[in-house]
Amino acid sequence: MAYTVCATWVAKEGEEEAVARALAHILAGARGAPGILAYQFHRDPQDPRRFFFYEQYVDAAAYDRHLGTPYVLEHAFGDAIPRLESRERTFWETWDPAVAG
């Protein structure tokens, strides 16, 4: 079953475009990377400071590997995250009642 991460980031006032630029770099690195099944960012049309992420990995280990990549270390931890007002993450595993038993 796949490992899914949903996250909401809210940029500090005036930092939203810098966060958006950092996310563009992260997205470029993540697209097609091994172990990543889906990777999509969303931006709130009513509040451009709010970003929502939907990420899906083959397993939790793939997510952990993603966190250690140079593009995440530089652009997420080194640039975007310090510009945030808040950051929330939830973790999920796909579930199919037909095979869950």
Summary of the structure (lengths in Angstrom):
residues: 101
radius of gyration: 14.3
end to end distance: 14.1
largest distance: 49.9
contacts: 284
relative contact order: 0.31
helix: 41%
strand: 35%
